[in-house]
């Protein structure tokens, strides 16, 4: 069994909660964000793409949206 998640989400909630989740594709990621948007501080949302190439990591392209 391989690791099937592509996106790793670290977020901070408005009440001080810490959220950590993994999503397998972009659709699941968008669905999770839209479901939890009212609970999250959007400036503190960090999304890591595990399949991002080394070149784009070097350029600093971290935004997915």
PDB file of N, CA, C, O and CB in Angstrom:
ATOM      1  N   UNK A   1       0.834  -1.182   0.000  1.00  0.00           N
ATOM      2  CA  UNK A   1       0.000   0.000   0.000  1.00  0.00           C
ATOM      3  C   UNK A   1       0.877   1.244   0.000  1.00  0.00           C
ATOM      4  O   UNK A   1       1.707   1.426   0.891  1.00  0.00           O
ATOM      5  CB  UNK A   1      -0.948  -0.001   1.208  1.00  0.00           C
ATOM      6  N   UNK A   2       0.694   2.085  -0.986  1.00  0.00           N
ATOM      7  CA  UNK A   2       1.429   3.334  -1.056  1.00  0.00           C
ATOM      8  C   UNK A   2       0.656   4.467  -0.412  1.00  0.00           C
ATOM      9  O   UNK A   2      -0.522   4.339  -0.080  1.00  0.00           O
ATOM     10  CB  UNK A   2       1.750   3.676  -2.492  1.00  0.00           C
ATOM     11  N   UNK A   3       1.339   5.556  -0.250  1.00  0.00           N
ATOM     12  CA  UNK A   3       0.702   6.749   0.289  1.00  0.00           C
ATOM     13  C   UNK A   3      -0.141   7.377  -0.818  1.00  0.00           C
ATOM     14  O   UNK A   3       0.392   7.721  -1.873  1.00  0.00           O
ATOM     15  CB  UNK A   3       1.763   7.763   0.841  1.00  0.00           C
ATOM     16  N   UNK A   4      -1.436   7.531  -0.601  1.00  0.00           N
ATOM     17  CA  UNK A   4      -2.322   8.014  -1.647  1.00  0.00           C
ATOM     18  C   UNK A   4      -2.669   9.483  -1.519  1.00  0.00           C
ATOM     19  O   UNK A   4      -3.425   9.995  -2.344  1.00  0.00           O
ATOM     20  CB  UNK A   4      -3.570   7.217  -1.650  1.00  0.00           C
ATOM     21  N   UNK A   5      -2.149  10.185  -0.521  1.00  0.00           N
ATOM     22  CA  UNK A   5      -2.486  11.599  -0.393  1.00  0.00           C
ATOM     23  C   UNK A   5      -1.495  12.436  -1.194  1.00  0.00           C
ATOM     24  O   UNK A   5      -0.307  12.123  -1.272  1.00  0.00           O
ATOM     25  CB  UNK A   5      -2.491  12.033   1.095  1.00  0.00           C
ATOM     26  N   UNK A   6      -2.015  13.508  -1.784  1.00  0.00           N
ATOM     27  CA  UNK A   6      -1.155  14.408  -2.528  1.00  0.00           C
ATOM     28  C   UNK A   6      -0.966  15.727  -1.790  1.00  0.00           C
ATOM     29  O   UNK A   6       0.141  16.264  -1.746  1.00  0.00           O
ATOM     30  CB  UNK A   6      -1.727  14.659  -3.911  1.00  0.00           C
ATOM     31  N   UNK A   7      -2.041  16.247  -1.212  1.00  0.00           N
ATOM     32  CA  UNK A   7      -1.994  17.542  -0.533  1.00  0.00           C
ATOM     33  C   UNK A   7      -2.045  17.356   0.974  1.00  0.00           C
ATOM     34  O   UNK A   7      -2.835  16.563   1.486  1.00  0.00           O
ATOM     35  CB  UNK A   7      -3.151  18.440  -0.996  1.00  0.00           C
ATOM     36  N   UNK A   8      -1.201  18.088   1.675  1.00  0.00           N
ATOM     37  CA  UNK A   8      -1.194  18.094   3.133  1.00  0.00           C
ATOM     38  C   UNK A   8      -1.584  19.507   3.561  1.00  0.00           C
ATOM     39  O   UNK A   8      -0.991  20.489   3.114  1.00  0.00           O
ATOM     40  CB  UNK A   8       0.220  17.667   3.722  1.00  0.00           C
ATOM     41  N   UNK A   9      -2.591  19.594   4.435  1.00  0.00           N
ATOM     42  CA  UNK A   9      -3.118  20.889   4.858  1.00  0.00           C
ATOM     43  C   UNK A   9      -2.829  21.088   6.342  1.00  0.00           C
ATOM     44  O   UNK A   9      -3.174  20.247   7.172  1.00  0.00           O
ATOM     45  CB  UNK A   9      -4.644  20.990   4.575  1.00  0.00           C
ATOM     46  N   UNK A  10      -2.194  22.206   6.664  1.00  0.00           N
ATOM     47  CA  UNK A  10      -2.012  22.663   8.040  1.00  0.00           C
ATOM     48  C   UNK A  10      -2.733  23.990   8.144  1.00  0.00           C
ATOM     49  O   UNK A  10      -2.489  24.901   7.353  1.00  0.00           O
ATOM     50  CB  UNK A  10      -0.482  22.795   8.431  1.00  0.00           C
ATOM     51  N   UNK A  11      -3.627  24.101   9.125  1.00  0.00           N
ATOM     52  CA  UNK A  11      -4.407  25.329   9.262  1.00  0.00           C
ATOM     53  C   UNK A  11      -4.600  25.664  10.726  1.00  0.00           C
ATOM     54  O   UNK A  11      -4.521  24.799  11.599  1.00  0.00           O
ATOM     55  CB  UNK A  11      -5.769  25.196   8.563  1.00  0.00           C
ATOM     56  N   UNK A  12      -4.851  26.930  10.974  1.00  0.00           N
ATOM     57  CA  UNK A  12      -5.124  27.416  12.312  1.00  0.00           C
ATOM     58  C   UNK A  12      -6.560  27.900  12.347  1.00  0.00           C
ATOM     59  O   UNK A  12      -7.006  28.631  11.463  1.00  0.00           O
ATOM     60  CB  UNK A  12      -4.135  28.543  12.723  1.00  0.00           C
ATOM     61  N   UNK A  13      -7.283  27.481  13.387  1.00  0.00           N
ATOM     62  CA  UNK A  13      -8.680  27.857  13.526  1.00  0.00           C
ATOM     63  C   UNK A  13      -8.837  29.151  14.291  1.00  0.00           C
ATOM     64  O   UNK A  13      -7.912  29.606  14.964  1.00  0.00           O
ATOM     65  CB  UNK A  13      -9.450  26.761  14.211  1.00  0.00           C
ATOM     66  N   UNK A  14     -10.028  29.749  14.181  1.00  0.00           N
ATOM     67  CA  UNK A  14     -10.319  31.019  14.845  1.00  0.00           C
ATOM     68  C   UNK A  14     -10.345  30.880  16.361  1.00  0.00           C
ATOM     69  O   UNK A  14     -10.124  31.862  17.068  1.00  0.00           O
ATOM     70  CB  UNK A  14     -11.646  31.569  14.360  1.00  0.00           C
ATOM     71  N   UNK A  15     -10.607  29.693  16.870  1.00  0.00           N
ATOM     72  CA  UNK A  15     -10.618  29.464  18.308  1.00  0.00           C
ATOM     73  C   UNK A  15      -9.306  28.923  18.839  1.00  0.00           C
ATOM     74  O   UNK A  15      -9.232  28.485  19.987  1.00  0.00           O
ATOM     75  CB  UNK A  15     -11.717  28.524  18.659  1.00  0.00           C
ATOM     76  N   UNK A  16      -8.251  28.949  18.000  1.00  0.00           N
ATOM     77  CA  UNK A  16      -6.948  28.460  18.415  1.00  0.00           C
ATOM     78  C   UNK A  16      -6.713  26.999  18.076  1.00  0.00           C
ATOM     79  O   UNK A  16      -5.680  26.439  18.446  1.00  0.00           O
ATOM     80  CB  UNK A  16      -6.786  28.657  19.877  1.00  0.00           C
ATOM     81  N   UNK A  17      -7.651  26.371  17.380  1.00  0.00           N
ATOM     82  CA  UNK A  17      -7.497  24.971  17.001  1.00  0.00           C
ATOM     83  C   UNK A  17      -6.439  24.831  15.907  1.00  0.00           C
ATOM     84  O   UNK A  17      -6.196  25.761  15.138  1.00  0.00           O
ATOM     85  CB  UNK A  17      -8.842  24.388  16.527  1.00  0.00           C
ATOM     86  N   UNK A  18      -5.831  23.680  15.854  1.00  0.00           N
ATOM     87  CA  UNK A  18      -4.898  23.355  14.796  1.00  0.00           C
ATOM     88  C   UNK A  18      -5.498  22.227  13.964  1.00  0.00           C
ATOM     89  O   UNK A  18      -5.909  21.198  14.501  1.00  0.00           O
ATOM     90  CB  UNK A  18      -3.505  22.958  15.373  1.00  0.00           C
ATOM     91  N   UNK A  19      -5.543  22.428  12.660  1.00  0.00           N
ATOM     92  CA  UNK A  19      -6.097  21.432  11.754  1.00  0.00           C
ATOM     93  C   UNK A  19      -4.980  20.834  10.916  1.00  0.00           C
ATOM     94  O   UNK A  19      -4.117  21.553  10.414  1.00  0.00           O
ATOM     95  CB  UNK A  19      -7.187  22.049  10.851  1.00  0.00           C
ATOM     96  N   UNK A  20      -5.000  19.540  10.769  1.00  0.00           N
ATOM     97  CA  UNK A  20      -4.050  18.812   9.924  1.00  0.00           C
ATOM     98  C   UNK A  20      -4.860  17.758   9.174  1.00  0.00           C
ATOM     99  O   UNK A  20      -5.514  16.919   9.794  1.00  0.00           O
ATOM    100  CB  UNK A  20      -2.871  18.155  10.775  1.00  0.00           C
ATOM    101  N   UNK A  21      -4.819  17.798   7.868  1.00  0.00           N
ATOM    102  CA  UNK A  21      -5.536  16.812   7.080  1.00  0.00           C
ATOM    103  C   UNK A  21      -4.776  16.531   5.795  1.00  0.00           C
ATOM    104  O   UNK A  21      -3.912  17.306   5.383  1.00  0.00           O
ATOM    105  CB  UNK A  21      -6.964  17.291   6.772  1.00  0.00           C
ATOM    106  N   UNK A  22      -5.107  15.428   5.179  1.00  0.00           N
ATOM    107  CA  UNK A  22      -4.505  15.032   3.905  1.00  0.00           C
ATOM    108  C   UNK A  22      -5.614  14.813   2.895  1.00  0.00           C
ATOM    109  O   UNK A  22      -6.654  14.243   3.227  1.00  0.00           O
ATOM    110  CB  UNK A  22      -3.632  13.748   4.060  1.00  0.00           C
ATOM    111  N   UNK A  23      -5.404  15.259   1.667  1.00  0.00           N
ATOM    112  CA  UNK A  23      -6.386  15.118   0.598  1.00  0.00           C
ATOM    113  C   UNK A  23      -5.722  14.440  -0.596  1.00  0.00           C
ATOM    114  O   UNK A  23      -4.554  14.690  -0.895  1.00  0.00           O
ATOM    115  CB  UNK A  23      -6.978  16.500   0.194  1.00  0.00           C
ATOM    116  N   UNK A  24      -6.473  13.589  -1.269  1.00  0.00           N
ATOM    117  CA  UNK A  24      -5.890  12.826  -2.370  1.00  0.00           C
ATOM    118  C   UNK A  24      -5.884  13.577  -3.691  1.00  0.00           C
ATOM    119  O   UNK A  24      -5.058  13.278  -4.553  1.00  0.00           O
ATOM    120  CB  UNK A  24      -6.633  11.541  -2.539  1.00  0.00           C
ATOM    121  N   UNK A  25      -6.793  14.560  -3.882  1.00  0.00           N
ATOM    122  CA  UNK A  25      -6.806  15.327  -5.120  1.00  0.00           C
ATOM    123  C   UNK A  25      -7.305  16.744  -4.863  1.00  0.00           C
ATOM    124  O   UNK A  25      -7.719  17.074  -3.752  1.00  0.00           O
ATOM    125  CB  UNK A  25      -7.680  14.634  -6.174  1.00  0.00           C
ATOM    126  N   UNK A  26      -7.263  17.573  -5.894  1.00  0.00           N
ATOM    127  CA  UNK A  26      -7.605  18.975  -5.750  1.00  0.00           C
ATOM    128  C   UNK A  26      -9.089  19.175  -5.435  1.00  0.00           C
ATOM    129  O   UNK A  26      -9.450  20.101  -4.708  1.00  0.00           O
ATOM    130  CB  UNK A  26      -7.237  19.726  -7.010  1.00  0.00           C
ATOM    131  N   UNK A  27      -9.937  18.324  -5.973  1.00  0.00           N
ATOM    132  CA  UNK A  27     -11.375  18.418  -5.706  1.00  0.00           C
ATOM    133  C   UNK A  27     -11.669  18.170  -4.226  1.00  0.00           C
ATOM    134  O   UNK A  27     -12.456  18.898  -3.621  1.00  0.00           O
ATOM    135  CB  UNK A  27     -12.153  17.410  -6.577  1.00  0.00           C
ATOM    136  N   UNK A  28     -11.052  17.166  -3.651  1.00  0.00           N
ATOM    137  CA  UNK A  28     -11.226  16.880  -2.227  1.00  0.00           C
ATOM    138  C   UNK A  28     -10.683  18.030  -1.377  1.00  0.00           C
ATOM    139  O   UNK A  28     -11.267  18.368  -0.347  1.00  0.00           O
ATOM    140  CB  UNK A  28     -10.523  15.559  -1.852  1.00  0.00           C
ATOM    141  N   UNK A  29      -9.583  18.626  -1.797  1.00  0.00           N
ATOM    142  CA  UNK A  29      -8.997  19.766  -1.095  1.00  0.00           C
ATOM    143  C   UNK A  29      -9.951  20.953  -1.106  1.00  0.00           C
ATOM    144  O   UNK A  29     -10.198  21.556  -0.062  1.00  0.00           O
ATOM    145  CB  UNK A  29      -7.657  20.157  -1.729  1.00  0.00           C
ATOM    146  N   UNK A  30     -10.486  21.293  -2.267  1.00  0.00           N
ATOM    147  CA  UNK A  30     -11.434  22.404  -2.370  1.00  0.00           C
ATOM    148  C   UNK A  30     -12.678  22.147  -1.537  1.00  0.00           C
ATOM    149  O   UNK A  30     -13.199  23.065  -0.905  1.00  0.00           O
ATOM    150  CB  UNK A  30     -11.825  22.640  -3.827  1.00  0.00           C
ATOM    151  N   UNK A  31     -13.155  20.921  -1.527  1.00  0.00           N
ATOM    152  CA  UNK A  31     -14.335  20.565  -0.747  1.00  0.00           C
ATOM    153  C   UNK A  31     -14.062  20.738   0.754  1.00  0.00           C
ATOM    154  O   UNK A  31     -14.911  21.266   1.471  1.00  0.00           O
ATOM    155  CB  UNK A  31     -14.762  19.114  -1.053  1.00  0.00           C
ATOM    156  N   UNK A  32     -12.907  20.306   1.231  1.00  0.00           N
ATOM    157  CA  UNK A  32     -12.555  20.445   2.645  1.00  0.00           C
ATOM    158  C   UNK A  32     -12.446  21.910   3.044  1.00  0.00           C
ATOM    159  O   UNK A  32     -12.912  22.304   4.113  1.00  0.00           O
ATOM    160  CB  UNK A  32     -11.239  19.724   2.940  1.00  0.00           C
ATOM    161  N   UNK A  33     -11.831  22.715   2.184  1.00  0.00           N
ATOM    162  CA  UNK A  33     -11.682  24.143   2.486  1.00  0.00           C
ATOM    163  C   UNK A  33     -13.039  24.825   2.514  1.00  0.00           C
ATOM    164  O   UNK A  33     -13.301  25.621   3.416  1.00  0.00           O
ATOM    165  CB  UNK A  33     -10.768  24.826   1.454  1.00  0.00           C
ATOM    166  N   UNK A  34     -13.910  24.538   1.554  1.00  0.00           N
ATOM    167  CA  UNK A  34     -15.220  25.186   1.535  1.00  0.00           C
ATOM    168  C   UNK A  34     -16.076  24.750   2.720  1.00  0.00           C
ATOM    169  O   UNK A  34     -16.878  25.538   3.220  1.00  0.00           O
ATOM    170  CB  UNK A  34     -15.943  24.876   0.228  1.00  0.00           C
ATOM    171  N   UNK A  35     -15.922  23.527   3.170  1.00  0.00           N
ATOM    172  CA  UNK A  35     -16.674  23.031   4.325  1.00  0.00           C
ATOM    173  C   UNK A  35     -16.207  23.697   5.614  1.00  0.00           C
ATOM    174  O   UNK A  35     -17.028  23.983   6.486  1.00  0.00           O
ATOM    175  CB  UNK A  35     -16.534  21.511   4.441  1.00  0.00           C
ATOM    176  N   UNK A  36     -14.912  23.949   5.752  1.00  0.00           N
ATOM    177  CA  UNK A  36     -14.340  24.459   6.990  1.00  0.00           C
ATOM    178  C   UNK A  36     -13.949  25.932   6.943  1.00  0.00           C
ATOM    179  O   UNK A  36     -13.308  26.418   7.875  1.00  0.00           O
ATOM    180  CB  UNK A  36     -13.151  23.655   7.344  1.00  0.00           C
ATOM    181  N   UNK A  37     -14.312  26.648   5.896  1.00  0.00           N
ATOM    182  CA  UNK A  37     -13.885  28.032   5.696  1.00  0.00           C
ATOM    183  C   UNK A  37     -14.248  28.944   6.875  1.00  0.00           C
ATOM    184  O   UNK A  37     -13.443  29.792   7.259  1.00  0.00           O
ATOM    185  CB  UNK A  37     -14.504  28.576   4.425  1.00  0.00           C
ATOM    186  N   UNK A  38     -15.436  28.785   7.451  1.00  0.00           N
ATOM    187  CA  UNK A  38     -15.869  29.674   8.539  1.00  0.00           C
ATOM    188  C   UNK A  38     -15.103  29.419   9.839  1.00  0.00           C
ATOM    189  O   UNK A  38     -15.105  30.271  10.728  1.00  0.00           O
ATOM    190  CB  UNK A  38     -17.365  29.503   8.785  1.00  0.00           C
ATOM    191  N   UNK A  39     -14.455  28.273   9.963  1.00  0.00           N
ATOM    192  CA  UNK A  39     -13.695  27.947  11.177  1.00  0.00           C
ATOM    193  C   UNK A  39     -12.219  28.296  11.065  1.00  0.00           C
ATOM    194  O   UNK A  39     -11.513  28.304  12.073  1.00  0.00           O
ATOM    195  CB  UNK A  39     -13.836  26.478  11.493  1.00  0.00           C
ATOM    196  N   UNK A  40     -11.736  28.586   9.854  1.00  0.00           N
ATOM    197  CA  UNK A  40     -10.303  28.758   9.616  1.00  0.00           C
ATOM    198  C   UNK A  40      -9.882  30.214   9.489  1.00  0.00           C
ATOM    199  O   UNK A  40     -10.659  31.063   9.053  1.00  0.00           O
ATOM    200  CB  UNK A  40      -9.907  28.021   8.375  1.00  0.00           C
ATOM    201  N   UNK A  41      -8.649  30.490   9.873  1.00  0.00           N
ATOM    202  CA  UNK A  41      -8.003  31.763   9.561  1.00  0.00           C
ATOM    203  C   UNK A  41      -7.300  31.523   8.223  1.00  0.00           C
ATOM    204  O   UNK A  41      -6.297  30.813   8.159  1.00  0.00           O
ATOM    205  CB  UNK A  41      -6.979  32.240  10.718  1.00  0.00           C
ATOM    206  N   UNK A  42      -7.833  32.117   7.164  1.00  0.00           N
ATOM    207  CA  UNK A  42      -7.356  31.807   5.817  1.00  0.00           C
ATOM    208  C   UNK A  42      -5.908  32.255   5.586  1.00  0.00           C
ATOM    209  O   UNK A  42      -5.216  31.680   4.745  1.00  0.00           O
ATOM    210  CB  UNK A  42      -8.261  32.462   4.791  1.00  0.00           C
ATOM    211  N   UNK A  43      -5.445  33.264   6.315  1.00  0.00           N
ATOM    212  CA  UNK A  43      -4.048  33.708   6.181  1.00  0.00           C
ATOM    213  C   UNK A  43      -3.071  32.683   6.758  1.00  0.00           C
ATOM    214  O   UNK A  43      -1.893  32.680   6.399  1.00  0.00           O
ATOM    215  CB  UNK A  43      -3.851  35.060   6.880  1.00  0.00           C
ATOM    216  N   UNK A  44      -3.549  31.822   7.640  1.00  0.00           N
ATOM    217  CA  UNK A  44      -2.695  30.818   8.283  1.00  0.00           C
ATOM    218  C   UNK A  44      -2.820  29.438   7.635  1.00  0.00           C
ATOM    219  O   UNK A  44      -2.314  28.452   8.170  1.00  0.00           O
ATOM    220  CB  UNK A  44      -3.039  30.718   9.758  1.00  0.00           C
ATOM    221  N   UNK A  45      -3.485  29.368   6.498  1.00  0.00           N
ATOM    222  CA  UNK A  45      -3.678  28.106   5.776  1.00  0.00           C
ATOM    223  C   UNK A  45      -2.423  27.778   4.973  1.00  0.00           C
ATOM    224  O   UNK A  45      -1.976  28.583   4.156  1.00  0.00           O
ATOM    225  CB  UNK A  45      -4.918  28.185   4.840  1.00  0.00           C
ATOM    226  N   UNK A  46      -1.858  26.597   5.208  1.00  0.00           N
ATOM    227  CA  UNK A  46      -0.656  26.157   4.492  1.00  0.00           C
ATOM    228  C   UNK A  46      -0.964  24.834   3.810  1.00  0.00           C
ATOM    229  O   UNK A  46      -1.350  23.858   4.453  1.00  0.00           O
ATOM    230  CB  UNK A  46       0.569  26.016   5.459  1.00  0.00           C
ATOM    231  N   UNK A  47      -0.784  24.821   2.490  1.00  0.00           N
ATOM    232  CA  UNK A  47      -1.057  23.624   1.699  1.00  0.00           C
ATOM    233  C   UNK A  47       0.235  23.190   1.039  1.00  0.00           C
ATOM    234  O   UNK A  47       0.895  23.981   0.364  1.00  0.00           O
ATOM    235  CB  UNK A  47      -2.172  23.880   0.638  1.00  0.00           C
ATOM    236  N   UNK A  48       0.594  21.932   1.234  1.00  0.00           N
ATOM    237  CA  UNK A  48       1.811  21.383   0.650  1.00  0.00           C
ATOM    238  C   UNK A  48       1.422  20.345  -0.393  1.00  0.00           C
ATOM    239  O   UNK A  48       0.667  19.415  -0.109  1.00  0.00           O
ATOM    240  CB  UNK A  48       2.732  20.760   1.743  1.00  0.00           C
ATOM    241  N   UNK A  49       1.944  20.512  -1.602  1.00  0.00           N
ATOM    242  CA  UNK A  49       1.721  19.561  -2.682  1.00  0.00           C
ATOM    243  C   UNK A  49       2.899  18.601  -2.694  1.00  0.00           C
ATOM    244  O   UNK A  49       4.024  19.004  -2.992  1.00  0.00           O
ATOM    245  CB  UNK A  49       1.556  20.282  -4.067  1.00  0.00           C
ATOM    246  N   UNK A  50       2.657  17.346  -2.375  1.00  0.00           N
ATOM    247  CA  UNK A  50       3.745  16.371  -2.286  1.00  0.00           C
ATOM    248  C   UNK A  50       4.316  16.002  -3.654  1.00  0.00           C
ATOM    249  O   UNK A  50       5.427  15.479  -3.735  1.00  0.00           O
ATOM    250  CB  UNK A  50       3.258  15.119  -1.586  1.00  0.00           C
ATOM    251  N   UNK A  51       3.571  16.268  -4.729  1.00  0.00           N
ATOM    252  CA  UNK A  51       4.046  15.921  -6.068  1.00  0.00           C
ATOM    253  C   UNK A  51       4.574  17.127  -6.825  1.00  0.00           C
ATOM    254  O   UNK A  51       4.815  17.042  -8.029  1.00  0.00           O
ATOM    255  CB  UNK A  51       2.937  15.275  -6.861  1.00  0.00           C
ATOM    256  N   UNK A  52       4.759  18.245  -6.144  1.00  0.00           N
ATOM    257  CA  UNK A  52       5.279  19.444  -6.773  1.00  0.00           C
ATOM    258  C   UNK A  52       6.738  19.213  -7.164  1.00  0.00           C
ATOM    259  O   UNK A  52       7.507  18.622  -6.407  1.00  0.00           O
ATOM    260  CB  UNK A  52       5.144  20.667  -5.831  1.00  0.00           C
ATOM    261  N   UNK A  53       7.100  19.680  -8.335  1.00  0.00           N
ATOM    262  CA  UNK A  53       8.464  19.459  -8.794  1.00  0.00           C
ATOM    263  C   UNK A  53       9.448  20.324  -8.001  1.00  0.00           C
ATOM    264  O   UNK A  53       9.078  21.349  -7.430  1.00  0.00           O
ATOM    265  CB  UNK A  53       8.577  19.760 -10.298  1.00  0.00           C
ATOM    266  N   UNK A  54      10.663  19.900  -7.982  1.00  0.00           N
ATOM    267  CA  UNK A  54      11.717  20.606  -7.263  1.00  0.00           C
ATOM    268  C   UNK A  54      11.942  21.995  -7.849  1.00  0.00           C
ATOM    269  O   UNK A  54      12.261  22.935  -7.120  1.00  0.00           O
ATOM    270  CB  UNK A  54      13.016  19.801  -7.299  1.00  0.00           C
ATOM    271  N   UNK A  55      11.779  22.126  -9.147  1.00  0.00           N
ATOM    272  CA  UNK A  55      11.984  23.417  -9.811  1.00  0.00           C
ATOM    273  C   UNK A  55      10.954  24.445  -9.355  1.00  0.00           C
ATOM    274  O   UNK A  55      11.314  25.587  -9.071  1.00  0.00           O
ATOM    275  CB  UNK A  55      11.917  23.250 -11.333  1.00  0.00           C
ATOM    276  N   UNK A  56       9.679  24.062  -9.280  1.00  0.00           N
ATOM    277  CA  UNK A  56       8.653  25.008  -8.836  1.00  0.00           C
ATOM    278  C   UNK A  56       8.757  25.295  -7.344  1.00  0.00           C
ATOM    279  O   UNK A  56       8.384  26.381  -6.901  1.00  0.00           O
ATOM    280  CB  UNK A  56       7.266  24.471  -9.162  1.00  0.00           C
ATOM    281  N   UNK A  57       9.253  24.347  -6.565  1.00  0.00           N
ATOM    282  CA  UNK A  57       9.515  24.631  -5.152  1.00  0.00           C
ATOM    283  C   UNK A  57      10.611  25.675  -5.032  1.00  0.00           C
ATOM    284  O   UNK A  57      10.544  26.559  -4.178  1.00  0.00           O
ATOM    285  CB  UNK A  57       9.910  23.343  -4.393  1.00  0.00           C
ATOM    286  N   UNK A  58      11.610  25.572  -5.877  1.00  0.00           N
ATOM    287  CA  UNK A  58      12.718  26.505  -5.852  1.00  0.00           C
ATOM    288  C   UNK A  58      12.259  27.915  -6.228  1.00  0.00           C
ATOM    289  O   UNK A  58      12.753  28.899  -5.677  1.00  0.00           O
ATOM    290  CB  UNK A  58      13.820  26.037  -6.796  1.00  0.00           C
ATOM    291  N   UNK A  59      11.328  28.009  -7.153  1.00  0.00           N
ATOM    292  CA  UNK A  59      10.812  29.309  -7.567  1.00  0.00           C
ATOM    293  C   UNK A  59       9.874  29.923  -6.540  1.00  0.00           C
ATOM    294  O   UNK A  59       9.589  31.119  -6.588  1.00  0.00           O
ATOM    295  CB  UNK A  59      10.101  29.182  -8.884  1.00  0.00           C
ATOM    296  N   UNK A  60       9.395  29.108  -5.615  1.00  0.00           N
ATOM    297  CA  UNK A  60       8.536  29.618  -4.551  1.00  0.00           C
ATOM    298  C   UNK A  60       7.077  29.693  -4.915  1.00  0.00           C
ATOM    299  O   UNK A  60       6.341  30.478  -4.317  1.00  0.00           O
ATOM    300  CB  UNK A  60       8.991  30.954  -4.145  1.00  0.00           C
ATOM    301  N   UNK A  61       6.636  28.918  -5.861  1.00  0.00           N
ATOM    302  CA  UNK A  61       5.229  28.913  -6.245  1.00  0.00           C
ATOM    303  C   UNK A  61       4.462  28.013  -5.284  1.00  0.00           C
ATOM    304  O   UNK A  61       4.348  26.807  -5.505  1.00  0.00           O
ATOM    305  CB  UNK A  61       5.050  28.436  -7.718  1.00  0.00           C
ATOM    306  N   UNK A  62       3.941  28.604  -4.225  1.00  0.00           N
ATOM    307  CA  UNK A  62       3.264  27.838  -3.196  1.00  0.00           C
ATOM    308  C   UNK A  62       1.743  27.932  -3.298  1.00  0.00           C
ATOM    309  O   UNK A  62       1.042  27.063  -2.780  1.00  0.00           O
ATOM    310  CB  UNK A  62       3.713  28.305  -1.841  1.00  0.00           C
ATOM    311  N   UNK A  63       1.227  28.955  -3.946  1.00  0.00           N
ATOM    312  CA  UNK A  63      -0.215  29.146  -4.046  1.00  0.00           C
ATOM    313  C   UNK A  63      -0.804  28.148  -5.028  1.00  0.00           C
ATOM    314  O   UNK A  63      -0.264  27.925  -6.111  1.00  0.00           O
ATOM    315  CB  UNK A  63      -0.550  30.584  -4.475  1.00  0.00           C
ATOM    316  N   UNK A  64      -1.913  27.557  -4.633  1.00  0.00           N
ATOM    317  CA  UNK A  64      -2.604  26.615  -5.504  1.00  0.00           C
ATOM    318  C   UNK A  64      -3.836  27.233  -6.148  1.00  0.00           C
ATOM    319  O   UNK A  64      -4.349  26.721  -7.143  1.00  0.00           O
ATOM    320  CB  UNK A  64      -2.997  25.380  -4.726  1.00  0.00           C
ATOM    321  N   UNK A  65      -4.294  28.305  -5.592  1.00  0.00           N
ATOM    322  CA  UNK A  65      -5.526  28.930  -6.093  1.00  0.00           C
ATOM    323  C   UNK A  65      -5.246  30.286  -6.667  1.00  0.00           C
ATOM    324  O   UNK A  65      -6.164  30.959  -7.136  1.00  0.00           O
ATOM    325  CB  UNK A  65      -6.564  29.046  -4.991  1.00  0.00           C
TER     326      UNK A  65
END
